[in-house]
Amino acid sequence: MSEGLHDYEYAVIRAVPRVERGECINIGVLLYCRQNAHLEARTHLDQARLLALDPVADVAGVRRALSGIEAVCAGGPAAGPAAGDSPGQRFRWLTAPRSAVVQPGPVHTGLTADPEAELRRLFEQLVL
């Protein structure tokens, strides 16, 4: 590995309002960098896009799920039972496959010197 670069893992967070149809929109990105124990999520729900897929989608429920993801990333008491877990354990829990309206995509890897800048780049490229 090049000096100054750290490996990281990331996953896109998707809203799948009608799981049986499989249609989704990207609503966030999770990024975990083991070397500096960095775990963070950036989220943005485009309500109009979500409602275009399902006019009766539970917008408030999706927003609650996103808030929960951000709380687990931040750790501390707001993370609930995951509060005592390491950032890596929390990332693995958040990226575990699930059949729900809010789902993680596959985990991908990369190298970066600045995890926060990389998260911002991925968020702008994949979500906005």
N, C-alpha and C positions, 0 to 999 in steps of 0.2 A: 504494500500500500504506500502511496506517496506520502511524504512527510507533510503533516498538517491536515491531511484529509481523514475524515472519519466515515465509517460505513453507517448507513441508516436504512431503516425500513419504513415503508409508508403504505397506506391503503386509502382508497377513496371511500367515502361514506355516501351511500345511495339511498334515495327514497324510492320505494317500490309500492305505490299506493294500492295496486291490485296485484298481489303476489302471483296469482294464477296466470296473469298475462305476462309477467316478467319485464314490463316496461319500467324504465327508471330514469331519474335525473340525479346528477351528482350534486350533493349538498354539503360536502366537506372533505377534508383530508386529515388523516392521522399521521403523525411522523414520530418515530422513535429512533434515538441515537444512543446506543449502548455505552459508548465511551464516556459520554458526559451525562448519562442518565436523563436525557432530554426526551420528554413525552409531551406532545402538544397536539391540539386539534384546532383547526380553523373551519368554521362553518358559515354557510349562507343558504337560507331557504328562499328560493324564488317561488313565491306563492302562486303566481300566475301560471308558471310552468307546471307546478304540481297539480293544480286544478285542471289544467289542460289534459293531463293524463287521467284524472278522476275528479269530476266536478264535486263529488261529495267526500273527497279525501279529508282525513282528520288532521288539519293543519296544526291545531293546538297540540295534538299528540306528537306530531313530528317535531315541533319546537321543544316539547318536554324531553323527548329522546335526545335531541341535540344538546340540550342543557345538561342532561345526565352524562353524556359522553365527555363534554368539556369538564365536568366535575370530577369524573374518574381520572382524566388526564392530569388535572391539577393536584389530585391526591388530597390528603387532609380529611377532616371530618365530613365534608360534603361528598366524598367518594363512597360513603357508606361502608359496606363490608370489604370493599377493595382498598380501603384507606391504608391498611397495613401491608399491602402487597408492594413489591418493587415496581418501578416503571415498566420493566420488561414483562412482568406478570400481568400488569394492567393492560399493556398493549396486546398481549396474546389473548386476553379475555375479550377485549374490544373487537379484535379482528377474527374471533371465532365465527365460523359460518352460522347463520341463523335464517330462519324463514319468518321474517317480520317486515313491517313496513319500512323500517330503517335498518339497512344492512351494510356490512363492510364488503368491499370488493376484495379481490386477491391482493396479497401482500407482495410488494415489489421492493427492490433494493437499489442503492446507489451510493455514491461517495460525495462528501461535501466538507468544506472547511467551516461552514456556518449553517447549522441546522435551522435556525430561525429564518434565515434568508431563503433556504431551500424550501421550507414549508410555505413561505410567502409565494415563491415562484410556482410551486406545484398547485397551490390554491388558485392563483390567477390563471394558470394554464388549464386546469382540469375542472374548475367549478364556476368561475365567473365568466 
